[in-house]
Amino acid sequence: MKLIITSLLLLTSAFAYSQVNLNKLSSNICKCFQNSESQPKKEADFQIKECISTKEQSISNDIEALTKTPSDYIEFIKTLAGNCDAFAEYVTKHLYTNQNLTDEEYTENIYQIIRYFKQPSEYGKMPKSITLSPHNVGLKYNIILHKTYTDTIYKAGFHLLEPNDSLIVFDVKEKKVAQEFEIRTKNNSSINIVSHLRYRPKPDSIGILFNTFGLGYEQTFIIPEIRAATRKVISRLSSTELYLLRTPELPNRIIENLKDQSDFSHLFDLTYFKIESIKFPHIEELAREAKLLEAYELLGDKDYKKRQKALNNLFKNGSKTAYLIILTHWSEENSQENLDYILEHLTNQ
């Protein structure tokens, strides 16, 4: 594409044109782009460049030599794009290299280019374009008025913008958030929770999202809403209820609360939410006082056999604190063998 535009600019570099001559010249040059869409790009580019070069002499009498300015180059390209369907199709095909467009999408983008370049605009101001990836959406922003238009959302693909417009681009691919915070239970025990979530903004909600929370919606909405929902669920449970609650149940309750109490589900897709760990500081303090801290800490090991060894030592100890530690660990144990081991020893007591 750059090679073709360069050839066009070199051809016109010594001249400025009246609109009449621009139209004549664009009609003549347009012929060089005929059938280029049916050829491989390398061959098409070579043919177009050769064709433009051979026309330099034949069209020189139709050109009124004036002055050499960038505005003249721009007006020529704009006229060519507005008058020449073949050039618009060539540009579209180049822009969408390696993208899977339907016939309807391909045709619509050709018409979009033609319609845009046929609109009157300030002399010498080249139109702007942007190609959004499948992970981006945009909101139009007028540079002069400092105004954002949130009612029109630009999605993946090629877009042409007016000279005074720009796009505020949002990344709508999946995002990850990890957070750790302290919460108090129903019986006022302090616990520490580590949670992980993955979410993605819904493209159609970007306008509302920007109007309400701006670009920093993760800090002003996502994290506060997750924390509020977590606190609400935890505050209804006692420490003992948390000990016995299996880990998968807790995030499910939090998600249900989140959907019921906020606009989260209207604005975002929550693809993953997990409570990675729940720590009870008062249990840790009791374990330290009972000289069971080593077994307590070993229960956090990734090796299930080391956790089973710690469980065995706690059962042998047999103290109230030892059983409290086992009970606390119950909700986080992911080894069925260890769960069976706990149940077996508890039922034999």
N, C-alpha and C positions, 0 to 999 in steps of 0.2 A: 504494500500500500504506500509506504513512504517513497519507494522508488518511482511510482507512478505520479504521485503528487509533485515530487521533485522535478520530474520531466515536464510537467505542466507549468510549474513555476519558472523553470529555466526558459521555456518557450516564450513566456509572457513577461519576462523580467525587464525588458527594455521599454515597456509600454504601459499606458493607462488607457482605459476604454470608456466610451459612452455606452449607455445601456444597450443601444441598438447593435453596436459592434460586439458587445459581450454575447448577446443572443446569437448572432451569426457565428461567432467563433465557437460557442458552446455546441451549436448544432453540428458544426463541422467535426469538432473533436469527439462528439458523442459517437460518431460512426466507429471510432477506434475501440469502443467498448462493446459493440454488438457481438453477441455470442460468446463473450468472455466467460459467462457463468457456466458454460458447458465444457470448459477446458480445465485441466489441472492448473493450479494457481501459478506455478513457475512458468509454464508455457504461455498462459494468459498474460502475465506481466511482461514477458519478453515481446509478445505480439503487440500489446498496447504501446509499449515504449517505442518500438520500431515505427508503428503507425503514426504516433505523434511527431516523431522526428521527421518523417517524410512529408508531413503536411506543413512544415515550417515555411517553405517557399511558396506553396500554393495559396496559403491564406495570408501572406504578408501584406498584400495589397488591400485587404479588408480591415487592416488594423491601423488605427490612427495613433501615430506615435506621440505620446505626451510625456509623462514623467514616470519614473520607477518608484513605486511606493508599496509597502506591504498591504495597504488597503485595496489596491488594485488587484493583487493576487487573490485576496479574500473574496472580493466581489466576483471574480471569475469563477472560483470554486463554487460559490453559492449559486451562481447562475447555472453552472453546469449541473450541479446536483438537483436544482429545481426543474430544469428543462429536460434532463436526460434520464429516462427510466433505466437504461442499461448501466449508466454510471452508478445510480442509486442501488441497483441490484448487485453490482460489483462490490460496492462499499459494504453492503449488508452481508454478503457472503464472506468477505474478509473478516468482518467483526465477529461473525459467528463461527469461525473456524473451531472445530472440535466440540461444538455444542449441538445437541440433538433438538432441532426445531421441527415442528410439524409444518406442513405446507402452508397452513393458514397463518401460523406465527411468522414464517419467513415472508410471506406476501404482505402481511400487515406491517411489518417493519420496513419494507421497501416503501410502501405508501406513506408511512410515518416520516421517513426521511424526505420524500418528495414534498409532502404537505408542509413540513417545517421550513425547508429552504425556499419555498415559494412565498412564505410570509415576509412582508416588508420588515426590515430591521435597520438599525443604525449603520450608516455606511462604514465599511471597513472593520466591523466588529464580528469576528468569527463566532458562529454558534458553538455552544459547548455540548459535549456528549459524555455519558458515563455508562459503563456496563457493570451492573450489579451481579454479584455471584449468587448462587442459590442460598447462601447463608446471610445475605444482606437484604434489607429493605430501606427505603429512604422517604423522607418528608421534604417537600419543597420549601426552600428558604429564600426569600427575596432580600438580596444584599442591600438594595437601596432603602426599602421600607423597614428592614430588620423585622420581617414578619415571617412566621412559620405557618404553612398551610397543612393542618393536621387532618383535613378531610380527604386528602388524596394521598394514597400510599403507593410508592414506586416499588415494584417487586423485581425479582431476578430478570435480567435481560438488558437490552440496549435502550437507553433513553436519551432524547435530545432535549436540551434546556434552553430557555430564553437567555440572552446575554446577561441579564441582571439577576438570574436565578442560580441557586446552588441546591445541593441536597445535603441534608443531615442524615448520615448513613448509620443504621443500627445493625449490629451483629445479632442475628437471631438463632445462631447455632447453640447447641446445648452447653450450658455453663455449670461449673462445679463450685460448691460452697461448703467449706468445713467450718464449724464453729464449736466453741467450748464455752459453757457458761454455768453459773450456779443457780440452783432453784431450791425452794423449800417445799417440803411435802405437807400434807394435811396436818400431821402432828409436829410440824415446825422443824423437822430434821433437814439439815443442809445436804444437798447432793450435787455432784458435779457431772454434767452430761456432755458428751462429745457426739455431735451429729454430723452426718454428711448428706447433702442433697444435690441433685442434678435437675436443672429446669431449663426451659427455653421459652422466650417470649412468643406469644402468638402474633404472627405478622399483621393480622387485621386489627390488632389492639394497640399498635404502636402509637397512633395518634392520641388516643386516650391516655396511654402510658406517659407520653411526653408531656402532655398538658398538665397531668396530675403530679407526676414525680420527677420530670426532667430526665436527664441522661444518667443520673446517679440512682436509678430505681432499686438497684440491688441493696444499697446501704439504707435508703429511705423507706423501702417497702418490703422487699424479699426477707431480709434478715429480721427486721422487727416483727413481721407477721408470723414467721416460723417460731420465733422465740415466744411471742404472745400465746400462740396455740399450744406450744410445749408447756409453758408455765400453767396455763389453764387446766390442761389434762393432769399434770403432776400434782397440782395443788388439791385435786380431788382424791388423791391416793395417799395412804399412809406408807411409812417405810416398809412395813411388813407386806402390804399389798404389792409394792414395787419389787420386793424380793421374789415373790411368787409369780409375778407377771412375766410370761415369756417375752423375750426381746422383740419378736416380730409383732406382737400385739400392740405394743406401745406406739410405734410409728403409725400404725393403721389408725389408732384412735386420734393421734395428732393430725393426720391428714384429713380425717372426717371433720374434725373441729375447724380446721383451716378452711375447708370448702363451705362449711355452714356459716362461718362468721365473717368472711371477707370476700373481696372480689378476686381473690387469687386465681381461681379456676377459670374466670372469664378473661384474664390477662395472660396467664402462663399455663404451660403444660408441665406438671411436676412428674418427671420421668423416673426419679429414684429418691427415696428418703429412708435413711437408716440411722438408728441410734447405735453408734459404734461401742459406746461404753457408758456405764453408770457407776460412779464411784461414791461411796458413802464415807466421808471423812471421819465420822464418829466410830464407824466399824474399824477403820484403820487404827484409830487411837486405842480402841479396846484390844485389838490384836497386838499392838506394841506393849501395852501394859501386861498382857497375858503371855508375853514372849512367844507369840505365834505369828509375828510379822513375816518371818521367812516363808512360812506356808501360805500366808495371805498373799504375798507378792508373787509366789510361784503359781498361784491360780491364774495369773495374767499371762503366763507363758503360752506361746503358740503350739508347743508340743503337748498333745493331749496326754501322753504318758507321764510327763512331768506334772501335769495338773492332777492326774490320778494319784501320783505319789503324794502330792500335797493333801489331797482329800483323805488318803489313807492315814496320814499323820494326824490330821484333824479329828478323824473318827477315833483314833487311838487315844488322843488327848481327852475326848469325851466331855470337855467343859461346856458350860453354857455359851461362852464366847466362841468356842470352836464350832458349835452347831449354828451359831448366828452367822459366822463367816461362810459356812457351807450353804446356808439358806440364802445369803446375799449373792453368792456365786451362781446359784441355780439358774437364774434368768439369763446369764451370759454364756453358760456352757453350751457349746455347739457339737460336742462329741456324744453320739447316742450311747456309746459304750460307757462313757463317764456318767451320763444321766442314769443309765441302768444301774451303774455301780452305786450312785447316791441313793436311788430308790431301794435297792436291795439292802443297804446298810440301815436305812431309816426304818424299813418295815421289820427288820430283825431286832430292833431295839426293844 
